[in-house]
């Protein structure tokens, strides 16, 4: 059961539209969906929103510490409200996933993401949930810092937004602890193909009408299309 949703990013208008703020975009969309408003909480070094869903209390958090110190904010709120690491979902940008795709995972390496690195340290564990939103990779390690602090292209922005809207639909499953179904929904980037209609056995056994022979046209009498009796 997820009790704390965390979106990672950097504060300030100069970073608002950059790839590194994908986590902020997702958590803002969740707040809008739930009808919640963020307020600044100095105690937690972030912007927080509190809500309920089907009787469950939940918290939304946007750390305002800058990315590299995100754990300071996450750790403070989690400790104060006695939220365990396994009840935390951190939403962040992911270089190794293409725009438009997302992956849900529990525990594991921070893979060089500085926000996750600090959360690992402040929680003293890697046993928390992450929603990884694909932003793509520039192709060279030397270009990564520049890449994450730039705005995505228009095409990439559309794909990321579509991904946010799709993965957002999994939040009720996450709150209720149904992570298996949430994973399936988040990892499915395209709607499933519709199944073919089932054939009624009674209809399939009905004798088929035979088609009348086709009349071949002549210059004096044009041909007529085939028909059934």
C-alpha positions as CSV (number, residue, x, y, z in Angstrom):
1,X,0.0,0.0,0.0
2,X,1.5,3.3,-1.1
3,X,1.0,6.1,1.5
4,X,3.6,8.6,0.2
5,X,3.9,9.7,-3.5
6,X,7.1,11.6,-4.2
7,X,7.8,13.5,-7.4
8,X,11.4,14.4,-8.0
9,X,12.6,17.6,-9.7
10,X,14.4,20.9,-9.2
11,X,12.6,24.0,-7.9
12,X,12.4,27.2,-9.8
13,X,10.9,28.4,-13.1
14,X,14.2,27.9,-14.9
15,X,13.9,24.1,-14.4
16,X,10.1,23.7,-14.6
17,X,10.0,22.4,-18.2
18,X,13.3,20.4,-18.2
19,X,13.5,16.6,-18.5
20,X,14.8,16.2,-14.9
21,X,11.4,17.5,-13.6
22,X,9.3,14.7,-15.1
23,X,8.6,13.5,-11.5
24,X,7.2,16.9,-10.7
25,X,5.0,16.8,-13.8
26,X,3.5,13.4,-12.7
27,X,2.9,14.4,-9.1
28,X,1.2,17.7,-10.2
29,X,-1.1,15.6,-12.4
30,X,-1.9,13.3,-9.5
31,X,-2.7,16.3,-7.3
32,X,-5.0,17.7,-10.0
33,X,-6.7,14.3,-10.3
34,X,-7.3,14.1,-6.6
35,X,-8.3,17.8,-6.3
36,X,-5.4,18.6,-3.9
37,X,-3.3,21.7,-3.5
38,X,0.3,21.8,-2.5
39,X,1.6,24.0,0.4
40,X,5.1,24.8,1.4
41,X,6.3,22.9,4.5
42,X,9.6,24.1,5.9
43,X,9.7,21.2,8.3
44,X,9.9,18.7,5.3
45,X,11.9,21.0,3.0
46,X,9.2,20.6,0.3
47,X,5.7,21.2,-1.0
48,X,3.2,18.7,0.4
49,X,-0.5,17.8,-0.1
50,X,-2.6,15.5,2.1
51,X,-5.6,13.6,0.9
52,X,-7.7,10.5,1.4
53,X,-8.7,7.8,-1.0
54,X,-11.3,5.1,0.0
55,X,-10.5,5.8,3.6
56,X,-6.7,5.7,3.1
57,X,-4.7,8.7,4.1
58,X,-2.0,9.6,1.5
59,X,0.7,12.3,1.1
60,X,2.1,13.9,-2.0
61,X,5.5,15.5,-1.8
62,X,7.7,17.6,-4.1
63,X,11.1,18.1,-2.4
64,X,12.4,21.7,-2.8
65,X,16.0,20.8,-1.9
66,X,17.2,20.4,-5.5
67,X,17.5,17.0,-6.9
68,X,20.8,15.9,-5.2
69,X,19.3,16.4,-1.7
70,X,15.9,14.9,-2.3
71,X,16.4,12.3,0.5
72,X,16.4,15.1,3.1
73,X,12.8,15.9,2.3
74,X,11.6,12.4,1.8
75,X,13.2,11.1,5.0
76,X,11.9,13.9,7.1
77,X,8.3,13.4,6.1
78,X,8.4,9.6,6.2
79,X,9.9,9.6,9.7
80,X,7.4,12.1,11.1
81,X,4.4,10.2,9.9
82,X,5.9,6.8,10.4
83,X,5.7,5.8,6.8
84,X,7.8,2.8,6.0
85,X,10.1,2.7,2.9
86,X,7.9,0.0,1.3
87,X,4.9,2.5,1.5
88,X,6.8,5.1,-0.6
89,X,6.6,5.6,-4.4
90,X,9.2,7.9,-5.9
91,X,8.5,9.1,-9.4
92,X,11.5,10.2,-11.4
93,X,13.0,10.7,-14.9
94,X,14.8,7.7,-16.4
95,X,17.5,8.0,-19.1
96,X,17.5,4.3,-20.0
97,X,13.8,4.3,-21.0
98,X,12.5,5.9,-24.2
99,X,10.0,8.8,-24.0
100,X,6.5,7.5,-23.8
101,X,7.4,4.4,-21.7
102,X,7.5,3.8,-18.0
103,X,8.5,1.1,-15.6
104,X,7.5,0.3,-12.0
105,X,10.0,-1.4,-9.8
106,X,10.7,-2.2,-6.2
107,X,14.2,-1.8,-4.6
108,X,17.4,-2.1,-6.5
109,X,20.2,0.3,-7.5
110,X,19.9,4.0,-7.9
111,X,21.7,3.6,-11.3
112,X,23.5,6.9,-10.9
113,X,20.4,9.0,-10.4
114,X,21.4,11.6,-7.8
115,X,18.0,12.0,-6.4
116,X,17.6,8.3,-5.7
117,X,21.1,8.1,-4.4
118,X,20.3,10.6,-1.6
119,X,17.0,8.9,-0.9
120,X,18.9,5.6,-0.5
121,X,21.2,7.3,2.0
122,X,18.5,9.1,4.0
123,X,16.2,6.1,4.2
124,X,19.1,3.8,4.8
125,X,17.6,1.3,2.4
126,X,16.7,0.8,-1.3
127,X,13.5,-1.0,-0.4
128,X,11.0,1.5,-1.8
129,X,9.0,1.7,-5.0
130,X,10.0,3.8,-8.0
131,X,8.1,4.8,-11.1
132,X,10.6,5.5,-13.8
133,X,9.4,7.8,-16.6
134,X,11.4,7.6,-19.8
135,X,13.1,10.7,-21.1
136,X,15.6,8.9,-23.4
137,X,19.4,9.1,-23.5
138,X,21.5,11.6,-25.5
139,X,23.8,8.8,-26.6
140,X,26.9,10.0,-24.9
141,X,27.6,10.0,-21.1
142,X,29.3,13.4,-21.4
143,X,26.0,14.9,-22.7
144,X,23.8,13.6,-19.9
145,X,23.9,16.6,-17.5
146,X,23.1,19.0,-20.4
147,X,20.3,16.6,-21.6
148,X,18.4,16.3,-18.3
149,X,18.5,20.1,-17.8
150,X,17.1,20.8,-21.2
151,X,13.5,20.8,-22.4
152,X,12.3,17.8,-24.3
153,X,11.5,18.2,-28.0
154,X,7.8,18.7,-28.9
155,X,7.5,15.1,-30.0
156,X,9.1,13.8,-26.8
157,X,7.0,16.2,-24.7
158,X,3.8,14.8,-26.2
159,X,5.0,11.2,-25.6
160,X,5.9,11.9,-22.0
161,X,2.6,13.6,-21.3
162,X,0.7,10.7,-22.8
163,X,2.8,8.4,-20.6
164,X,2.0,10.4,-17.5
165,X,-1.8,10.3,-18.2
166,X,-1.7,6.6,-18.8
167,X,0.4,5.6,-15.8
168,X,-1.7,8.0,-13.6
169,X,-4.6,5.6,-13.9
170,X,-2.7,3.1,-11.8
171,X,-2.8,5.2,-8.6
172,X,-5.9,3.5,-7.1
173,X,-4.1,0.1,-7.5
174,X,-1.0,1.5,-5.9
175,X,-2.9,3.0,-2.9
176,X,-4.7,-0.3,-2.4
177,X,-1.5,-2.3,-2.6
178,X,-2.3,-4.2,-5.8
179,X,1.2,-3.6,-7.3
180,X,0.9,-6.6,-9.6
181,X,-2.0,-5.1,-11.5
182,X,-0.5,-1.7,-11.3
183,X,2.7,-3.0,-12.9
184,X,0.8,-4.6,-15.7
185,X,-1.1,-1.4,-16.4
186,X,2.0,0.8,-16.3
187,X,4.1,-1.4,-18.5
188,X,1.4,-1.7,-21.2
189,X,2.1,1.3,-23.5
190,X,-0.6,0.4,-26.0
191,X,-4.2,-0.7,-25.5
192,X,-4.7,-4.4,-26.0
193,X,-6.1,-5.5,-29.4
194,X,-9.8,-6.3,-29.2
195,X,-10.7,-10.0,-29.2
196,X,-12.6,-11.3,-32.2
197,X,-16.3,-11.7,-31.6
198,X,-17.4,-15.1,-30.3
199,X,-19.3,-17.2,-32.8
200,X,-22.7,-18.5,-31.7
201,X,-22.7,-22.3,-32.1
202,X,-26.3,-22.2,-33.2
203,X,-25.5,-19.7,-35.9
204,X,-22.5,-21.7,-37.1
205,X,-24.6,-24.8,-37.6
206,X,-27.2,-23.0,-39.8
207,X,-27.0,-24.2,-43.4
208,X,-25.5,-21.7,-45.7
209,X,-27.4,-20.5,-48.7
210,X,-25.8,-21.2,-52.0
211,X,-24.8,-18.5,-54.4
212,X,-26.4,-18.3,-57.8
213,X,-24.1,-18.6,-60.8
214,X,-22.8,-15.4,-62.1
215,X,-24.2,-14.1,-65.4
216,X,-21.5,-13.2,-67.9
217,X,-22.3,-9.9,-69.6
218,X,-22.4,-9.5,-73.4
219,X,-22.4,-6.3,-75.5
220,X,-26.2,-6.6,-75.8
221,X,-26.8,-7.5,-72.1
222,X,-24.4,-6.1,-69.5
223,X,-23.5,-8.6,-66.7
224,X,-25.4,-8.5,-63.4
225,X,-23.7,-8.9,-60.0
226,X,-23.9,-12.2,-58.2
227,X,-26.8,-12.6,-55.9
228,X,-28.3,-15.1,-53.4
229,X,-31.7,-16.7,-53.5
